[in-house]
Amino acid sequence: MSKAMKTGYGSALTLFAFGVLALCLDPRWLAILIPAAVLVWYEAKPMARGGRN
Amino acid sequence: MSSAALTLNRTRIERSPRHSLTIYLKEAKYEFLKNLRLRMYTASVLSFPIMFYVLFGLVLNSHEAIGATRVPTYLIATYGTFGVMGASLFGTAAGLSSDRGLGWLQVKRASPMPPFAYFVAKVVVSMAFSAVIVLALFTLGVTLGGVRMPASDFARLLGTLVAGSLPFSAMGLALGYFTGPNSAPPTINLIYLPMSFCSGLWVPFMFLPSVVRHIALALPPYHLSQLALGVVGAGAHESAATHWEVLAAFTMICLGVARVGFQRDQEKMYG
């Protein structure tokens, strides 16, 4: 599995976890969870592939 | 036998915040113009909630009341939610899937624009169209339906509904990555129309069958409509925080699904 793929699926899992936390935690936590989720998406960018000829 | 090693230098583009803001604004502006020029998008997204509101809120039931709230006031909240959902889902999902189909994302990838600007533009435009729909419903309600509401309540209703377009934009991104340009509109309709009915956007929630009312609790439009109805004094007296929590959770899960789709696209095309 490439590094880009690992990063991508890691981000997706983080967002799912944030979604579950938003349901379980106190509403005040939304002030942290929402910007954190936006930040995770902000990091989504095309990555140049290396390691091959 | 010799092998040529390709060295990829990752250069970081440094931009001033002002320059970045200009790029984000331009992307949003041209996304708005693109959607405005798509007559089928503009006509369907604007006309459906307005047409239903005129028919059921102004022509047929304008003197009726649901609880203590007059029908024209009640239906601004529910058809407002319906309109916001349509504008957000069609604006993001159909737009994204057609951009993917046309190869427009590859062109964007080759340009030095920040990738996040593309998604921000889609969300901002959905919010702008949502605001137009709510303003149109409110204008009709005030001028033809005798709706009277303090300006602060109207501002809250507008703010709630426009903020409520975010979960549906996130859902649209997720759908846009997993549907093709031809299958996106029917897929959206397959989700959007039953979800609207089950959430009590067409028929008031209390008149729905018991089974459907139980299903509604798991649907995001129900939670947005309850927030909007709470502003006009017709809510189910549930905690607004709970509704926001459900909407936020739904948004994040949809963003997670969209992230999987984004990665899948990258691997399929460039992997």
Interface residues (C-beta under 8 A of the other chain):
Chain A: S2 A4 M5 G8 Y9 S11 A12 L13 T14 L15 F16 F18 G19 V20 A22 L23 P27 L30 L33 I34 A37 V40 W41 Y42 A44 K45 P46 M47 A48 R49 G50 R52 N53
Chain B: S3 A4 A5 L6 L8 R10 R109 P114 P115 F116 F119 A241 T242 W244 E245 V246 A248 A249 F250 T251 M252 I253 L255 G256 V257 R259 V260 F262 Q263 Q266 E267 Y270 G271
